[in-house]
Amino acid sequence: MTDNTTNIREVVLDVLLEVLENHNLSHIVLKQALEKYLFLERQDRAFITRCVEGTLEYRIQIDAVLDRFSKVKTAKMKPVIREILRMSVYQILYMERVPDSAVCNEAVKLAKKRKFQGLSGFVNGVLRTVSREKGKLVWKDASERYSIPRWMLSMWEEMYGKETSETIAASFLEERPLTVRFNESISPAEKTIGELRDQGITVEKSGTFPGIASIRGFDYLDRVCAFTEGKITVQDPSSSLAAQMASIAPGDFVLDVCGAPGGKAMHAADLLKGTGMVEARDVSGRKTDLIEENIMRCGFRNIRTNVWDATVLDPSMVEQADVVLADLPCSGLGIIGKKPDIKERMTRDEIKNLAKLQREILSVVTQYVKPGGTLVYSTCTITEEENEENADWIEKHLAFEKKRIADLLPEALKISCEENRIQLLPGLHPCDGFFISVFKKKK
Ligand SMILES: C[S@@+](CC[C@H](N)C(=O)[O-])C[C@H]1O[C@@H](n2cnc3c(N)ncnc32)[C@H](O)[C@@H]1O
C-alpha cells in the first residue's frame, strides 16, 4: 500500500457518504471514484473496492453490532461518524489482514481530519470495544446473520420456505467472480480464452452455462484486450439465457424495449451473426449512449439505438418485430450480491409500483410482436408480483400463448423450469436471481 493510507480510507468514506447518506447508486459512485484514482496502486484500489462493497453488503449486521456497543444508536449518529464507524467495523470483522489497532487509529485520524475532533474519543472507544468483543458476537436472527432486511426474508420464506430463503440471503455474501459471455460472431470462444490467458488472466469456463466464463487476475477491465476488442461482454450467466430463450433466427428483427446498457441486445446481435437487425431502446439519451458504447466496442453493424419511452406506443412498430425482448425495470432483488445498496432502497410498496409499471410497459410493447413472433419477458428479481403474476397476466389478458423452453435451457437447469418460465435463485443456481418467461403471439 502507499504510505498515505488515510487517503485511501477517505476515498472509502466519501463513496459511502454518497451511497448511504445521499442515496446515490454504489456501482456508479465506486466506478467514478476508481476512475479518478487510476494512479493508485492495484492493492489500494482493491482495498477501496472491498471496503466499500463489504461495508454495503454487511451494513445491516454492522449497525446491529454498533447499536450493541455504542450508547448513541447508528440512526442518531452524525453521518460522517456513522460511515467512519461502519467502514471500520467492516475492517475489524472481515478484513483479517488489517490489524484492529490500525483500523482504530485511522478512524480516529479520519474523524479529526473531517473536523470531528470532539468525537474522536467516542470513535476510538466504540471501535476498541468491537475489536475486544468480536469473538463473542452472536446474531439475533437470520436478518442480522445474513445482513438482509427482515421483510425480504419473510417474503422469500412465504414463497420458498425458510431454508431456501436463507440460502438465497447467504449467497449474496459470497465472493463472485466477474463473468463474461463470448461474442462468438466476433471471435471463437477458444481463441479468446487463449488470448485472455496470454494476458495473464485466469479463465474458468462455466460448467452449467455454455458460452460463459469467469475471469480473474486483472486490475481494470478497460485494460483487458479481449474486452476492448469486443470479444467478450460482461454478463451474468442468468442474463445470457434471455436472448438464448428467444430462438433468434438469421435475418430476424429484434426489438429490445429497455435495452441499456446493452447486455442482451449485444447478445441478440451476436446470435444474428451479422444478419438481421436489433433495435435497442431506452428512456433517455444518457442510457442509449451506454448501449452505443457497447456497440462501438463490439463493432456490431446489425444493431441500432433509439430513445423511446416504452410506456408510449410507437405506432410505426406495431407487429414489426420477430422478437421483443422485454427485460424490464424491476426491484433487482436477484442481483443484491452485485448491488448491495438495493437492500437500502427497495420497499414492498416500490415492488408493487414496479409490477404496475411492468404491466403498463407490457401492454404497450407486446403490440410490437408480429403474429407468430416471440416475446421474452424477463427481470433480475425474485418477487411473485413482478414475475409469476405478471407472466400469468400476459397469458390471461394479452394475445399470447406459452412457449416451452426446456429444450433451450442448459441441461442442469431443465429441472427448474415450468413450461415457459424459469425462476433462477442465487445459492440454488450458480448465477444471479433472474426470471424469464417466453410467449408466442397468437396468429
Ligand atoms: C433491467 S434494465 C435493462 C438491462 C438490459 N436489457 C441489458 O441487458 O443490459 C432496465 C432498463 O429499463 C430502462 N427503462 C426504465 N423505464 C423505461 C421506460 N419507460 N422506457 C424505456 N426504458 C426504460 C432503464 O433505463 C434500464 O436501462
The ligand as a Gaussian input file, in Angstrom:
#p B3LYP/6-31G(d) Opt

LIG

0 1
 C      -33.128000      -4.250000     -16.414000
 S      -32.529000      -2.852000     -17.208000
 C      -32.226000      -3.431000     -18.821000
 C      -30.965000      -4.208000     -18.977000
 C      -30.652000      -4.514000     -20.415000
 N      -31.717000      -5.246000     -21.043000
 C      -29.360000      -5.290000     -20.556000
 O      -29.384000      -6.487000     -20.777000
 O      -28.286000      -4.674000     -20.462000
 C      -33.975000      -1.907000     -17.422000
 C      -33.793000      -0.693000     -18.271000
 O      -35.093000      -0.122000     -18.463000
 C      -34.933000       1.247000     -18.667000
 N      -36.230000       1.906000     -18.512000
 C      -36.881000       2.248000     -17.382000
 N      -38.063000       2.822000     -17.673000
 C      -38.146000       2.834000     -19.027000
 C      -39.130000       3.316000     -19.941000
 N      -40.257000       3.878000     -19.512000
 N      -38.882000       3.190000     -21.261000
 C      -37.744000       2.619000     -21.707000
 N      -36.787000       2.149000     -20.889000
 C      -36.989000       2.260000     -19.568000
 C      -33.880000       1.641000     -17.657000
 O      -33.281000       2.856000     -18.041000
 C      -32.950000       0.432000     -17.705000
 O      -31.875000       0.706000     -18.543000

